[in-house]
Structures are given as structure tokens and as C-alpha cells.
């Protein structure tokens, strides 16, 4: 097991949830508060309902001389009142939870994008500079980190309990979630979706470091090329530059294909009349199933790379295409 989280002396005391799981991200206290509120309201309603049931069972038992009232004069005002009150309270919790859920999938600007690939039975981590890790994730404290999740084989689930973070990892799809660690320390992560014989061994640790320590760690890791450079090499090797105009200025004179300069994050009009945003998921699907979302004005002639490029290579290609929208 990974050792419990340790906090440096210059940090604030480590927040702890009622069950002893540390709160190590900016969103963890709010998640715990939401769960606590939902539990408290549920217990209150449960106590009210069962309390009334027990009261009536005892008071109006067979043979009791308690006055049972005039059935013609009974009123529904009390029942309607408490039913409406609990409905409003639970609806408020729903709105709170929906807002929190939406914020977990809308990362702020200037996030650190890190690729996470699940594979039986390990987690492969890749940083923007090309640094790679197995079953370990080093991140700086106080900086938003966006994880791009995918799987090479079966469905996994990436969970960091201390960050209150949990998300399915699906083969053939790119899913993302973000967090911002606010406590220096080591925090375990797990696969929480049964994925085979060694599912229980598919675990690792998030190492939250100070900004200077994280910079030194990056400098000390072997990294031949950044993700963008690797993606650029693959872009050339797979022949993408022969059809799509990219940062290198190459374009085919015979194949009519859309330019990729500045496409990332922008709306793309499709041949069926719909519009999509050119995000990680769209770019992945365009490479693995190009005929599913054909750009308007272009013929469906692009070959599939589903069995040509690995998920890690597609992530590198996406990093390169993303850089074309960032002046890279």
C-alpha cells in the first residue's frame, strides 16, 4: 500500500473527511459537504417517516382507547407541507450537485495537460515534455491539472480518493477531468472497475510537489522529445502532412483535405449539417473512424488509423494538432 499522505511543515493542516480520507484538492471539501448534506437530509426524512410509523403503531394499536378523530374532518395540509419542503431541499441538492459535476469537466485556462492510458494492468502517464511514468503521477501543487484518459484494452476506472476524483476510462474514447491539488504529499490512486486477473494490482500514487521541486523532477527525467515533437514526427510518418496543411506548410496538390492550422477548440461544420467542437474526442474519432464525422465540403477519403496508430501515438498526434492552435 502507498504510505499515507505527508504534509510539509509550511503547509496548512491536512483536511480530513469523517471517514479519515484526506482532502487534498480544492474540490474535495465541497464534495464532502454535498455528500454530508445529502446524508443528513436523508437521515432526517428517514427518522421522520419511521418515527411517525412507530408512533402510530404504538398509539393506535388494537385495543387502544386513543381518539382516532373524525375521518370527514381530516386535513392534508401537514403532509403536503412536509412533502413540498423535502422536495425543495432535495431539488436544491440536485442543483448543487449538477453545478459541481459540470465544473469538474470545465477546466480553467492554463491547465497542465497530462495523458493517462490504462492497460492491463498498469497506468501509463505521459507529461507534455515527453516524460513518462508507470503507476506514478507527479504534479505541482496549486496548479490545475487536466487528465486526458483512455484505455488500450478494456474499461478501467481512474480514481484518486483524496482528490474526490473518479472517472471511467473507456477504450477508443478520450475522456478528461481536471483537479488542483492543494496539499503536498503522496496520495494513492486505483482502478475501481474490475478489469481482469490483476485488477487489484492496478494502482499507483500521485506525488504532489512544490513548484520548484516539480520543475527539478521534470529536468531529471529522461525525455527525448516533447509530445508535440513526437506528434509532428508521427504526422509526417503516417503521411498526414501529404493531405492536411499543418505547421510545416506542406499540403497535397491532389487531395482536398481541411487545414489543421488553428482547428483545435473551434467549431467544425459537418456534411450532415451538424456542428462539433474540434476537441480531443473529435480528433481521436476522426483518426479512428473518419467516415463517422465528415467535414462539410470534403469527400470521405481519409483512411482509418484505428489499427495503425496506438492510443499513445494518437495522443501525441492530438498534442501536435493542439499546438497548431497555440502558436506552437
KEKE-3310 file (N, C-alpha, C; in steps of 0.2 Angstrom, whole numbers, plus 5000, padded with zeros to 4 digits):
npx = (5004:5002:5010:5003:4997:5009:5012:5021:5030:5027:5014:4996:4986:4982:4967:4953:4942:4926:4927:4941:4948:4960:4958:4963:4963:4956:4943:4938:4933:4921:4914:4913:4905:4893:4890:4889:4878:4868:4867:4863:4850:4843:4844:4836:4824:4821:4821:4810:4799:4799:4799:4786:4778:4781:4776:4762:4760:4761:4753:4740:4737:4729:4715:4718:4713:4714:4709:4703:4699:4689:4685:4680:4684:4697:4714:4725:4735:4747:4754:4756:4763:4776:4780:4782:4792:4803:4804:4809:4821:4828:4829:4836:4849:4851:4853:4864:4873:4873:4879:4892:4896:4897:4907:4918:4921:4925:4939:4949:4958:4975:4979:4988:4991:4990:4993:4984:4985:4976:4980:4980:4990:4991:4995:4999:5008:5010:5019:5018:5031:5036:5041:5039:5029:5026:5012:5013:5011:5017:5014:5012:5009:4995:4992:4981:4977:4974:4968:4969:4961:4961:4960:4969:4963:4952:4938:4942:4944:4948:4953:4956:4955:4958:4957:4944:4941:4935:4934:4927:4937:4938:4940:4945:4940:4941:4942:4941:4946:4948:4959:4965:4978:4980:4988:5004:5011:5009:4998:4987:4981:4969:4962:4946:4937:4932:4944:4951:4962:4973:4968:4967:4980:4982:4987:4993:5002:4999:5011:5012:5020:5030:5031:5045:5051:5044:5048:5062:5061:5055:5066:5075:5071:5072:5068:5066:5060:5047:5029:5023:5033:5035:5022:5023:5033:5026:5015:5021:5026:5015:5010:5001:5004:5004:4991:4984:4986:4998:5008:5020:5018:5016:5006:4995:4994:4984:4975:4960:4959:4954:4963:4973:4978:4975:4963:4960:4949:4939:4923:4917:4910:4899:4896:4883:4876:4877:4886:4902:4914:4931:4938:4948:4942:4934:4945:4951:4941:4940:4952:4951:4939:4935:4925:4913:4911:4911:4919:4911:4910:4920:4927:4924:4937:4948:4959:4957:4965:4964:4970:4982:4989:4994:4985:4993:5001:4991:4987:4999:4999:4987:4992:5001:4993:4985:4994:4995:4986:4990:5000:5012)
npy = (4994:5012:5024:5034:5051:5064:5079:5094:5105:5118:5119:5121:5112:5096:5093:5082:5070:5064:5049:5048:5049:5059:5076:5083:5091:5106:5104:5094:5097:5103:5092:5083:5090:5091:5077:5075:5084:5078:5065:5069:5075:5064:5055:5063:5063:5050:5047:5055:5048:5035:5037:5042:5031:5022:5028:5029:5015:5011:5020:5019:5005:4989:4988:5000:5014:5027:5042:5042:5052:5062:5056:5063:5075:5077:5083:5088:5096:5096:5085:5088:5100:5095:5086:5095:5103:5094:5090:5102:5104:5093:5095:5107:5101:5093:5103:5109:5098:5095:5107:5106:5095:5099:5108:5101:5096:5106:5113:5126:5140:5138:5125:5111:5098:5081:5065:5050:5033:5018:5001:4984:4977:4991:5009:5021:5035:5051:5066:5083:5087:5075:5066:5051:5040:5025:5019:5030:5047:5063:5079:5097:5107:5118:5121:5119:5104:5094:5079:5068:5054:5037:5020:5005:4993:4986:4992:5003:5012:5027:5032:5044:5045:5054:5066:5066:5061:5053:5043:5035:5025:5022:5011:5017:5029:5047:5054:5067:5075:5086:5093:5102:5101:5104:5101:5096:5080:5062:5052:5039:5031:5022:5008:5006:4999:4982:4973:4962:4949:4954:4965:4971:4975:4986:5000:5015:5030:5047:5060:5075:5090:5104:5119:5122:5110:5101:5106:5103:5089:5086:5091:5081:5069:5057:5062:5062:5069:5081:5079:5086:5087:5073:5070:5078:5071:5059:5064:5067:5054:5045:5051:5061:5074:5075:5077:5086:5103:5109:5115:5114:5118:5110:5103:5093:5093:5086:5080:5085:5091:5097:5111:5110:5120:5130:5123:5116:5116:5124:5127:5115:5112:5099:5087:5082:5092:5096:5103:5102:5103:5104:5095:5085:5072:5073:5074:5062:5052:5056:5051:5037:5033:5039:5041:5044:5057:5067:5082:5096:5099:5091:5076:5059:5052:5049:5037:5025:5025:5016:5004:5006:5016:5017:5020:5029:5035:5042:5051:5059:5064:5072:5081:5088:5093:5101:5110:5118:5127:5135:5143:5135)
npz = (5000:4997:5006:5019:5016:5017:5024:5021:5033:5031:5026:5027:5040:5036:5028:5033:5030:5037:5037:5037:5025:5017:5012:4998:4987:4979:4977:4985:4999:4996:4989:4999:5008:5001:5000:5014:5017:5009:5015:5028:5026:5021:5032:5041:5035:5034:5048:5052:5045:5049:5063:5064:5059:5069:5080:5077:5077:5090:5097:5091:5092:5092:5102:5109:5118:5112:5104:5088:5079:5068:5053:5042:5044:5042:5037:5024:5024:5033:5028:5015:5016:5022:5013:5002:5007:5009:4995:4989:4996:4992:4979:4978:4983:4971:4961:4966:4966:4952:4947:4953:4947:4933:4934:4937:4924:4917:4914:4920:4912:4906:4910:4915:4904:4905:4899:4902:4901:4902:4904:4904:4916:4922:4924:4912:4911:4903:4901:4896:4891:4887:4897:4905:4915:4925:4934:4942:4946:4945:4950:4951:4966:4968:4955:4941:4934:4920:4916:4902:4898:4893:4886:4882:4881:4889:4899:4911:4927:4934:4949:4962:4978:4988:4981:4978:4965:4951:4937:4923:4911:4895:4882:4865:4867:4872:4887:4899:4914:4927:4941:4955:4965:4982:4993:4998:4996:4996:4987:4985:4970:4961:4951:4949:4943:4939:4930:4926:4929:4937:4943:4956:4958:4950:4953:4960:4964:4967:4967:4974:4973:4977:4967:4963:4966:4958:4945:4945:4946:4933:4925:4929:4923:4910:4894:4877:4867:4866:4868:4858:4848:4846:4841:4829:4822:4820:4812:4800:4797:4796:4785:4786:4783:4770:4765:4774:4777:4788:4802:4796:4784:4773:4760:4750:4733:4726:4734:4742:4757:4774:4782:4796:4804:4818:4821:4832:4846:4840:4831:4820:4804:4799:4786:4787:4791:4805:4819:4827:4841:4839:4848:4859:4859:4847:4837:4840:4836:4822:4817:4820:4816:4803:4793:4801:4805:4794:4787:4781:4764:4760:4753:4759:4760:4769:4776:4789:4805:4815:4818:4815:4822:4839:4855:4862:4853:4845:4855:4855:4842:4843:4853:4845:4835:4843:4847:4835:4836:4846:4843:4842)
capx = (5000:5005:5010:4998:4999:5013:5012:5027:5028:5025:5008:4991:4985:4978:4959:4951:4935:4924:4930:4948:4951:4962:4955:4970:4961:4952:4936:4937:4929:4914:4911:4912:4900:4887:4888:4886:4871:4863:4866:4859:4843:4841:4843:4831:4817:4820:4819:4803:4794:4799:4796:4778:4776:4782:4771:4755:4759:4761:4747:4734:4737:4722:4713:4720:4707:4716:4704:4705:4697:4683:4688:4677:4687:4705:4717:4731:4740:4753:4758:4758:4769:4782:4782:4784:4798:4808:4806:4813:4828:4832:4830:4842:4854:4852:4856:4871:4877:4874:4884:4898:4898:4899:4913:4923:4923:4926:4945:4951:4964:4982:4980:4994:4988:4994:4989:4984:4982:4975:4982:4980:4987:4996:4993:5005:5007:5014:5019:5019:5038:5039:5042:5034:5029:5021:5009:5015:5010:5020:5010:5014:5004:4992:4991:4976:4980:4969:4970:4966:4960:4959:4962:4971:4961:4946:4936:4945:4941:4954:4951:4960:4951:4960:4955:4937:4941:4934:4931:4928:4942:4935:4944:4943:4937:4945:4938:4945:4944:4954:4959:4970:4980:4982:4992:5009:5011:5008:4991:4986:4976:4967:4957:4940:4932:4936:4947:4954:4966:4977:4964:4969:4987:4982:4987:4999:5002:5000:5016:5011:5026:5030:5033:5052:5053:5042:5052:5068:5059:5055:5073:5079:5068:5073:5063:5070:5056:5040:5023:5022:5038:5033:5017:5025:5036:5021:5011:5025:5027:5009:5008:4996:5006:5003:4984:4982:4991:4999:5013:5026:5016:5015:4999:4995:4991:4979:4970:4957:4958:4954:4969:4973:4980:4970:4957:4958:4944:4935:4918:4918:4903:4900:4892:4876:4873:4878:4892:4905:4920:4937:4942:4952:4937:4933:4951:4953:4936:4942:4958:4950:4933:4935:4919:4908:4910:4915:4919:4907:4914:4926:4925:4926:4943:4953:4959:4957:4971:4962:4974:4989:4992:4992:4982:4998:5003:4986:4988:5004:4996:4982:4996:5004:4987:4983:5000:4994:4981:4993:5007:5017)
capy = (5000:5018:5027:5039:5057:5068:5086:5098:5109:5125:5119:5121:5106:5092:5092:5075:5068:5060:5043:5048:5050:5066:5081:5086:5095:5111:5102:5089:5099:5104:5086:5080:5094:5089:5071:5076:5087:5073:5060:5072:5076:5058:5053:5067:5061:5043:5047:5057:5043:5029:5039:5043:5025:5019:5032:5027:5008:5010:5024:5016:4998:4986:4988:5006:5019:5033:5045:5042:5058:5062:5055:5068:5082:5076:5088:5086:5102:5095:5081:5092:5104:5092:5084:5100:5105:5089:5091:5108:5103:5088:5099:5111:5097:5091:5109:5110:5093:5096:5113:5104:5090:5102:5112:5096:5094:5113:5115:5133:5141:5137:5119:5106:5093:5075:5059:5044:5027:5012:4995:4978:4980:4997:5016:5024:5043:5055:5073:5087:5087:5069:5062:5045:5036:5019:5019:5036:5054:5069:5085:5103:5110:5124:5122:5115:5098:5091:5072:5065:5047:5032:5014:5002:4986:4985:4998:5004:5017:5030:5035:5047:5046:5061:5072:5065:5061:5046:5043:5029:5025:5018:5010:5020:5036:5051:5057:5071:5078:5090:5094:5106:5098:5110:5099:5092:5074:5056:5050:5033:5031:5015:5006:5004:4995:4976:4973:4956:4945:4958:4972:4974:4977:4991:5005:5019:5036:5054:5064:5082:5093:5111:5121:5121:5103:5098:5108:5099:5082:5086:5091:5075:5064:5056:5064:5063:5074:5083:5076:5090:5085:5066:5071:5081:5066:5054:5067:5066:5047:5042:5054:5066:5081:5075:5079:5092:5108:5110:5120:5114:5122:5105:5101:5090:5096:5081:5078:5091:5090:5103:5113:5109:5126:5133:5120:5114:5121:5128:5123:5112:5110:5093:5086:5081:5099:5097:5106:5099:5106:5100:5094:5078:5067:5073:5072:5054:5049:5057:5047:5030:5032:5046:5042:5045:5064:5070:5089:5098:5101:5087:5069:5054:5048:5048:5031:5024:5024:5013:4998:5008:5020:5016:5026:5034:5039:5046:5056:5063:5067:5077:5086:5092:5097:5106:5116:5122:5132:5139:5146:5131)
capz = (5000:4997:5013:5020:5014:5022:5023:5023:5039:5029:5023:5032:5042:5031:5029:5034:5029:5043:5037:5038:5019:5017:5007:4996:4981:4980:4976:4990:5004:4993:4988:5006:5011:4997:5002:5021:5017:5007:5020:5034:5024:5020:5038:5044:5032:5037:5055:5052:5042:5053:5069:5064:5059:5076:5085:5076:5078:5097:5100:5088:5092:5093:5109:5112:5118:5109:5100:5081:5076:5063:5046:5037:5045:5042:5033:5020:5024:5036:5024:5009:5018:5023:5006:4997:5010:5007:4988:4988:4999:4988:4972:4980:4982:4964:4958:4969:4963:4945:4946:4955:4942:4927:4935:4936:4917:4913:4917:4919:4907:4908:4914:4913:4901:4906:4896:4906:4897:4906:4901:4909:4922:4924:4921:4908:4912:4899:4903:4890:4889:4885:4902:4905:4921:4926:4940:4946:4943:4948:4948:4955:4970:4966:4948:4938:4930:4916:4914:4896:4899:4888:4888:4876:4880:4892:4903:4918:4931:4937:4955:4967:4983:4991:4977:4976:4958:4949:4930:4918:4906:4890:4875:4859:4868:4876:4892:4903:4920:4930:4948:4958:4972:4987:4999:4996:4999:4991:4988:4981:4965:4960:4946:4953:4938:4938:4923:4924:4935:4942:4944:4962:4957:4945:4957:4960:4968:4965:4971:4974:4974:4976:4960:4961:4966:4952:4939:4946:4944:4926:4922:4930:4920:4903:4889:4871:4864:4869:4865:4851:4843:4844:4836:4822:4818:4818:4807:4794:4796:4794:4779:4787:4780:4762:4764:4778:4778:4795:4804:4792:4777:4767:4758:4744:4727:4723:4739:4745:4764:4778:4785:4803:4807:4822:4821:4839:4850:4836:4829:4813:4801:4796:4780:4789:4794:4812:4821:4833:4843:4837:4854:4859:4857:4840:4833:4840:4832:4815:4815:4821:4812:4799:4790:4805:4805:4788:4787:4775:4758:4758:4752:4764:4758:4774:4779:4796:4809:4821:4819:4813:4827:4846:4858:4864:4847:4844:4859:4853:4836:4846:4856:4839:4832:4848:4847:4829:4838:4852:4841:4844)
cpx = (5004:5005:5005:5001:5003:5013:5018:5025:5025:5018:5003:4990:4980:4971:4958:4944:4933:4927:4937:4952:4953:4959:4962:4969:4957:4944:4934:4932:4922:4910:4909:4906:4893:4885:4885:4879:4866:4862:4862:4852:4840:4839:4837:4824:4816:4818:4812:4798:4794:4797:4789:4775:4776:4777:4764:4754:4758:4754:4740:4734:4730:4721:4715:4714:4709:4710:4707:4702:4691:4686:4686:4681:4694:4707:4723:4736:4747:4757:4760:4764:4775:4785:4785:4791:4804:4810:4810:4820:4831:4833:4836:4849:4856:4855:4863:4876:4878:4879:4891:4901:4900:4905:4919:4925:4924:4933:4946:4957:4970:4983:4986:4990:4993:4990:4990:4981:4982:4977:4982:4988:4991:4993:5000:5003:5012:5013:5020:5026:5041:5041:5037:5035:5025:5019:5012:5013:5012:5016:5013:5008:5001:4991:4986:4979:4974:4972:4966:4966:4958:4962:4964:4967:4953:4944:4939:4942:4947:4951:4956:4956:4952:4958:4948:4936:4940:4931:4932:4934:4940:4939:4941:4939:4942:4941:4943:4942:4950:4953:4965:4972:4982:4986:4998:5009:5010:5001:4989:4980:4975:4963:4951:4934:4936:4938:4951:4958:4969:4974:4967:4976:4988:4981:4993:4998:5003:5005:5015:5017:5026:5032:5040:5054:5050:5046:5059:5067:5059:5062:5077:5076:5070:5067:5067:5066:5050:5035:5022:5027:5037:5028:5018:5028:5031:5016:5015:5025:5021:5006:5002:4997:5005:4996:4982:4987:4991:5005:5019:5024:5015:5008:4999:4991:4985:4974:4967:4955:4958:4961:4968:4976:4975:4964:4955:4954:4939:4929:4919:4911:4904:4895:4885:4873:4874:4885:4895:4911:4926:4941:4946:4948:4936:4939:4952:4948:4938:4948:4956:4943:4931:4928:4913:4906:4914:4914:4915:4911:4919:4923:4927:4931:4948:4953:4959:4964:4970:4967:4981:4993:4990:4988:4987:5000:4997:4986:4993:5002:4991:4986:4999:4998:4985:4988:4999:4989:4984:4999:5013:5021)
cpy = (5006:5021:5032:5046:5061:5075:5090:5103:5116:5125:5119:5114:5102:5091:5084:5075:5064:5053:5042:5048:5057:5070:5085:5089:5101:5110:5097:5091:5100:5097:5083:5084:5092:5082:5071:5079:5082:5067:5063:5073:5069:5055:5056:5064:5054:5043:5050:5052:5038:5031:5040:5036:5021:5022:5029:5019:5007:5014:5021:5009:4995:4986:4995:5010:5026:5036:5045:5047:5056:5061:5060:5074:5082:5081:5085:5091:5100:5090:5084:5097:5101:5089:5089:5103:5101:5089:5097:5107:5098:5091:5103:5107:5095:5097:5110:5104:5093:5102:5110:5099:5093:5106:5107:5094:5101:5115:5123:5134:5139:5131:5115:5100:5087:5069:5053:5038:5021:5006:4989:4976:4986:5003:5019:5031:5046:5062:5077:5087:5080:5064:5057:5042:5030:5019:5024:5042:5059:5075:5091:5105:5116:5126:5117:5110:5095:5084:5070:5057:5043:5026:5010:4995:4986:4992:4997:5010:5020:5034:5038:5049:5053:5067:5072:5065:5054:5046:5037:5030:5020:5017:5014:5027:5040:5055:5061:5074:5081:5091:5099:5104:5104:5108:5095:5086:5068:5053:5044:5034:5023:5014:5003:5001:4988:4975:4967:4953:4949:4965:4975:4977:4984:4998:5009:5025:5042:5058:5071:5085:5100:5113:5120:5114:5099:5100:5104:5092:5082:5086:5085:5069:5063:5058:5066:5069:5075:5079:5080:5088:5077:5066:5073:5075:5061:5057:5066:5058:5043:5046:5059:5073:5081:5077:5086:5097:5109:5115:5120:5116:5117:5104:5098:5094:5092:5080:5084:5089:5096:5104:5112:5115:5129:5130:5118:5119:5125:5124:5121:5110:5104:5092:5084:5087:5100:5100:5103:5103:5102:5099:5087:5073:5067:5071:5065:5051:5050:5053:5039:5028:5038:5047:5044:5052:5067:5078:5091:5101:5097:5080:5064:5049:5047:5041:5031:5023:5020:5007:5000:5012:5018:5022:5031:5038:5044:5052:5061:5067:5073:5082:5091:5096:5103:5112:5120:5128:5137:5142:5142:5128)
cpz = (5000:5004:5013:5018:5019:5019:5025:5029:5037:5026:5029:5034:5037:5033:5029:5034:5036:5043:5036:5031:5018:5011:5005:4989:4983:4980:4982:4995:5002:4992:4994:5009:5007:4999:5010:5021:5014:5012:5026:5032:5024:5027:5042:5041:5034:5044:5056:5050:5047:5060:5069:5063:5066:5081:5084:5078:5086:5099:5097:5087:5093:5100:5113:5112:5116:5104:5093:5077:5071:5056:5041:5038:5045:5037:5030:5021:5027:5031:5017:5010:5019:5017:5002:5000:5008:4999:4986:4990:4994:4981:4973:4980:4975:4961:4960:4966:4956:4943:4947:4949:4935:4928:4935:4929:4913:4916:4916:4914:4910:4912:4911:4911:4902:4903:4901:4902:4901:4901:4906:4910:4925:4921:4918:4908:4907:4900:4896:4887:4887:4890:4903:4912:4921:4933:4945:4943:4947:4946:4953:4960:4967:4959:4945:4933:4927:4914:4907:4897:4894:4889:4881:4876:4883:4896:4909:4921:4935:4943:4959:4973:4987:4988:4975:4969:4956:4942:4927:4913:4901:4884:4869:4860:4872:4880:4896:4909:4923:4938:4949:4965:4976:4993:4996:5000:4994:4993:4983:4976:4963:4953:4950:4948:4937:4931:4921:4931:4940:4943:4950:4962:4953:4950:4957:4965:4965:4969:4970:4977:4974:4969:4959:4961:4960:4945:4940:4944:4937:4923:4923:4927:4912:4898:4882:4867:4867:4865:4858:4846:4841:4839:4829:4818:4816:4812:4800:4792:4793:4787:4779:4783:4773:4760:4768:4779:4786:4796:4799:4785:4772:4766:4751:4739:4724:4728:4742:4752:4768:4781:4793:4807:4811:4823:4828:4843:4846:4833:4822:4810:4798:4790:4781:4791:4801:4813:4827:4834:4842:4844:4854:4857:4849:4835:4834:4836:4824:4813:4815:4817:4808:4795:4794:4806:4800:4788:4780:4770:4756:4757:4757:4761:4763:4776:4786:4799:4815:4823:4816:4818:4834:4849:4860:4858:4845:4848:4857:4847:4838:4849:4850:4836:4836:4848:4841:4831:4844:4850:4842:4837)
residu = (UNK:UNK:UNK:UNK:UNK:UNK:UNK:UNK:UNK:UNK:UNK:UNK:UNK:UNK:UNK:UNK:UNK:UNK:UNK:UNK:UNK:UNK:UNK:UNK:UNK:UNK:UNK:UNK:UNK:UNK:UNK:UNK:UNK:UNK:UNK:UNK:UNK:UNK:UNK:UNK:UNK:UNK:UNK:UNK:UNK:UNK:UNK:UNK:UNK:UNK:UNK:UNK:UNK:UNK:UNK:UNK:UNK:UNK:UNK:UNK:UNK:UNK:UNK:UNK:UNK:UNK:UNK:UNK:UNK:UNK:UNK:UNK:UNK:UNK:UNK:UNK:UNK:UNK:UNK:UNK:UNK:UNK:UNK:UNK:UNK:UNK:UNK:UNK:UNK:UNK:UNK:UNK:UNK:UNK:UNK:UNK:UNK:UNK:UNK:UNK:UNK:UNK:UNK:UNK:UNK:UNK:UNK:UNK:UNK:UNK:UNK:UNK:UNK:UNK:UNK:UNK:UNK:UNK:UNK:UNK:UNK:UNK:UNK:UNK:UNK:UNK:UNK:UNK:UNK:UNK:UNK:UNK:UNK:UNK:UNK:UNK:UNK:UNK:UNK:UNK:UNK:UNK:UNK:UNK:UNK:UNK:UNK:UNK:UNK:UNK:UNK:UNK:UNK:UNK:UNK:UNK:UNK:UNK:UNK:UNK:UNK:UNK:UNK:UNK:UNK:UNK:UNK:UNK:UNK:UNK:UNK:UNK:UNK:UNK:UNK:UNK:UNK:UNK:UNK:UNK:UNK:UNK:UNK:UNK:UNK:UNK:UNK:UNK:UNK:UNK:UNK:UNK:UNK:UNK:UNK:UNK:UNK:UNK:UNK:UNK:UNK:UNK:UNK:UNK:UNK:UNK:UNK:UNK:UNK:UNK:UNK:UNK:UNK:UNK:UNK:UNK:UNK:UNK:UNK:UNK:UNK:UNK:UNK:UNK:UNK:UNK:UNK:UNK:UNK:UNK:UNK:UNK:UNK:UNK:UNK:UNK:UNK:UNK:UNK:UNK:UNK:UNK:UNK:UNK:UNK:UNK:UNK:UNK:UNK:UNK:UNK:UNK:UNK:UNK:UNK:UNK:UNK:UNK:UNK:UNK:UNK:UNK:UNK:UNK:UNK:UNK:UNK:UNK:UNK:UNK:UNK:UNK:UNK:UNK:UNK:UNK:UNK:UNK:UNK:UNK:UNK:UNK:UNK:UNK:UNK:UNK:UNK:UNK:UNK:UNK:UNK:UNK:UNK:UNK:UNK:UNK:UNK:UNK:UNK:UNK:UNK:UNK:UNK:UNK:UNK:UNK:UNK:UNK:UNK:UNK:UNK:UNK:UNK:UNK:UNK:UNK:UNK:UNK:UNK:UNK:UNK:UNK:UNK:UNK:UNK:UNK:UNK:UNK)
# end
